[in-house]
Amino acid sequence: MKTQIENLRRELEQHNYNYYVLSQPTISDFEFDDKLKQLQGLEAAHPEFFDPNSPTQRVGSDIVSGFEQVAHVYPMLSLGNTYSEGEVQDFYERTRKGLNEEFELVCELKYDGTSISLTYEKGLLVRAVTRGDGEKGDDVTANVKTIRSIPLRLQGNFPDKFEIRGEILMPWAVFDELNREREAQEEQLFANPRNAASGTLKLQNSTVVASRKLDGYFYYLLGENLPSDLHSENLAAARSWGFKISDATKVCQSLEEVSAFINYWDLERKNLPVATDGIVIKVNSLSQQKNLGFTAKSPRWAIAYKFQAEKAVTRLNSVSYQVGRTGAITPVANLDPVQLSGTVVKRASLHNADIIESLDLYIGDMVFVEKGGEIIPKITAVDKDARFLIGDKVKFLKVCPECGAALVRFDGEAAHYCPNENTCPPQIKGKMEHFVSRKAMNIDGLGSETINLLYQNGLLQNIADIYSLKIPDLVRLERLGTKSAYNIQAGAEKSKEVPFERVVFALGIRFVGETIAKKLSYAFKNIEALECATLEDLVAVDEIGERIAQSVVQYFSDSLNVETVSRLKSAGLQMSLSEEKLLSHGDALIGLSVVISGTFAKHSRDEYKAMIEMNGGKNVGSVSAKTSFILAGENMGPEKLKKAENLGVKIIDEDTFLSMISETKSEE
Ligand code: IVH
């Protein structure tokens, strides 16, 4: 039986490889699924032959577990970036002088995903770790195992132990479909495939990861017994072991060849199924790489040439204006659909009145659109030569497109606002959407369409109405089923446990984001104190400036807001800091900046981060002369350790840290 199971596993591995790496399947999906089911059946009947690397393990598991932090054996560094071929030439000259002998370069595509380091022992995938801070990352093995193009078991002649690094990517087609689904579900969209890939890899539930169809391209081998001294040959060997290695890899003998590679792929990359953002140029020989060595941040033997952001030209058909929950007006350009960086663009942000003015836009203009990091591209220029039948000049609105109120513009701010905070429909609905959102009250069942429906029918006029919704009123609405009605009520009920700091955030006070809401909650401890706080009281709180203070005072000077808060209080929402948080909140670290490094036994890094903040300290990422101390666990990064020693920064272990913060607590 064992042989039968093993044979079936080998057979399925080969089909996986043919399909996901070579893109040349030799059997139908149906046959594949059938064989997989057969294997699942056999494995279930014979648990004694369990294998964590079996093809059946790729479906994921819904066991939720936090990620363990793992120190990288070799730190994961980044590359120096250049945007001009001149700088590539400088790199070439530096390398030539540094080596003072013949050398070859390898050009590769720079894949725009999230980096991963895989460790293989005896041909089996044993660990997959994210880049993290470069010194240690999250162990995401369970998630990576669901990626079909990543071999769980290697073929051929491979070293006993090695690491391979590459990029996890979400193909454009998968990304578009995922965002379409998210839009339908009223979930927040991913800005780009990179964020989607890294977000997916960090999901706790690997069954969901499995459904997201990620892919992996590999470009860097590390280990003691690599097959060759040439990077290009190592990549070719890795390809033969089963890894997906890009075909767009070229050994170049001269700068001219590098230049030709750049120019070719600058255009051709648009036809690739995944995102790329540049070219990576590496010295081919590993011994020459060793000679050149590293700077503090990146290797001297490689450089990244980044492509210019992609541009497209299309026609401006109209401009519409959206009113946000704070009343901010966002102008949006409606365009003839055009292909840009793998997606079809129909709309672009015009940001504000100043930008519209400086672009000197007319309806019908041919405009250049560019994608930055955001999902909505921006208009960067107008092709004035292409202007013939001129339409109307685009002028910013004077009145709110929704309620007709005259727009206002605050000193020093770029945006125009509709001042009708409590009566302008999108502002009312926007406030409700914010109130129920995940990071605020997290009320399930109330998406923007449902809010709209309830608003139109007069059931929701104010956030406090959510707590007096009645089932019979809800079910009477045509488009809402009984189940949804009960869902909404249960969600509202559950939200009464949401802690005070999130309630403060949920109120939607302008400029009071999640962090500021936390600061205000810890400083004033309950809603009554916050309500009575004066400008002076507010600016006395660390990081609360004049602008936020004024906004808070203004919020509570509006009688409608006071009434809303009082209704929320009567409904049973948390209006003061919990006992536990009151106790754990001290001032032991006021004015101190603390760096966290290493792995800890008693609390997670996030918990330590929260403790630092709750005690008045600041958590910073890198060690400098200003660092007050380092909270260090096991395996502190060697770079940080060296820097700390050089600068004479104190290093404190977790027990010392815990007693530091508990001492001041008992003094309180
Ligand atoms: S080599 C020592 N090759 O770009 C650095 N990196 O800024 C070894 N990347 O962290 C990296 N494609 O996430 C290398 N062909 C490629 C790459 C590549 C994408 C990413 C990778 C790296 C970052 C460097």
Boltz pocket constraint, residues with backbone or C-beta under 6 A from the ligand:
constraints:
  - pocket:
      binder: B
      contacts: [[A, 77], [A, 78], [A, 79], [A, 80], [A, 108], [A, 109], [A, 110], [A, 111], [A, 112], [A, 113], [A, 114], [A, 115], [A, 166], [A, 167], [A, 219], [A, 220], [A, 280], [A, 299], [A, 302], [A, 304]]
      max_distance: 6.0
